[in-house]
């Protein structure tokens, strides 16, 4: 029985599920905005909020704990140097989930998960001759 088990399993084994969320976390920290299914976004939010809280602590132990969860040094470095300082005065709610569309193939509900203070970078305009 699965009484009081909060996490979804997504039809994967534990190792596959860990790898999935490590990759999603890495993409979220590098790009600061990703599109995925609503269910995955809701689970990813839990992990991302914990990681930002670790980044706000900023000590060596927090960095080691973050590297245990996400073993990508460049993503963890960006978390500690760029992302976490932006939320130093905020107590939680670092991410938002915006439902976008239904995927054409399987009609899965899609959503964008992004940091609350996300600002899209202006696109470079091409010069027309």
C-alpha positions in Angstrom: 0.0 0.0 0.0 1.1 3.5 -0.8 -0.5 5.3 2.1 1.0 8.7 2.9 3.5 8.4 0.0 3.6 11.9 -1.5 5.9 11.5 -4.6 4.7 10.4 -7.9 6.6 7.6 -9.5 6.0 8.5 -13.2 6.2 4.8 -14.2 10.0 4.7 -13.7 12.4 3.0 -11.4 14.1 5.1 -8.7 17.3 5.5 -10.6 15.5 6.6 -13.7 13.4 9.1 -11.7 16.5 10.6 -10.1 18.2 11.0 -13.4 15.1 12.6 -14.9 14.8 15.2 -12.2 18.6 15.9 -12.1 18.4 16.7 -15.8 15.3 18.9 -15.3 17.0 20.7 -12.4 20.1 21.3 -14.4 18.1 22.7 -17.4 16.1 24.9 -15.0 19.2 26.4 -13.4 21.0 26.9 -16.7 18.1 28.3 -18.8 16.0 29.6 -15.8 12.8 28.5 -17.7 11.8 25.2 -19.2 8.7 23.6 -20.5 7.6 20.2 -19.3 4.4 18.4 -18.2 2.4 19.8 -15.3 3.0 16.7 -13.1 6.8 16.9 -13.6 6.8 20.6 -13.1 5.0 20.2 -9.7 7.5 17.6 -8.5 10.4 19.7 -9.9 9.2 22.7 -8.0 9.8 20.9 -4.7 13.4 20.1 -5.6 14.1 23.5 -7.1 12.8 25.4 -4.0 15.1 23.2 -1.7 18.1 23.9 -3.9 17.5 27.7 -3.9 17.2 27.6 -0.1 20.6 25.7 0.0 22.0 28.4 -2.3 20.8 31.1 0.0 22.7 29.5 2.9 25.8 29.7 0.8 28.2 27.8 3.1 30.4 24.9 2.2 28.0 22.3 3.6 25.1 23.6 1.6 27.3 23.5 -1.6 28.2 19.9 -0.8 24.5 18.9 -0.3 23.6 20.6 -3.5 26.3 18.7 -5.4 24.9 15.5 -4.0 21.5 16.3 -5.5 22.8 17.8 -8.7 26.4 16.7 -9.6 26.8 19.4 -12.3 29.4 21.9 -11.0 28.5 24.6 -13.5 24.8 24.5 -12.7 25.5 24.5 -8.9 27.9 27.4 -9.4 25.3 29.4 -11.2 22.8 28.6 -8.5 25.1 29.8 -5.7 26.5 32.9 -7.5 23.6 34.2 -9.6 20.2 32.7 -8.7 20.2 32.4 -5.0 21.4 36.0 -4.3 18.4 37.3 -6.2 16.1 35.7 -3.7 17.9 36.7 -0.5 15.0 38.7 0.8 12.3 36.2 -0.2 11.2 33.4 2.2 9.9 30.9 -0.4 8.0 30.7 -3.7 11.0 31.1 -6.0 9.3 29.4 -9.0 6.1 29.7 -10.8 4.2 27.2 -13.0 2.2 28.5 -16.0 0.1 26.0 -17.9 0.6 26.5 -21.6 -1.0 23.9 -23.9 -1.7 20.3 -24.5 0.9 18.3 -26.3 -0.3 17.2 -29.7 0.9 13.6 -29.6 -0.6 12.4 -26.3 -2.6 15.3 -25.1 -0.5 15.7 -22.0 -1.0 19.1 -20.3 2.2 21.1 -20.6 3.5 23.9 -18.4 6.4 26.3 -18.2 8.3 26.4 -14.9 10.4 29.5 -14.4 11.9 31.6 -11.6 9.6 34.3 -10.4 11.9 37.1 -11.4 12.7 35.6 -14.8 13.2 38.3 -17.5 13.6 37.0 -21.1 16.8 38.1 -22.7 16.1 40.4 -25.7 16.5 38.7 -29.0 19.3 40.0 -31.3 17.7 41.7 -34.3 19.2 40.9 -37.6 20.1 43.7 -40.0 18.2 43.5 -43.2 19.9 44.6 -46.4 
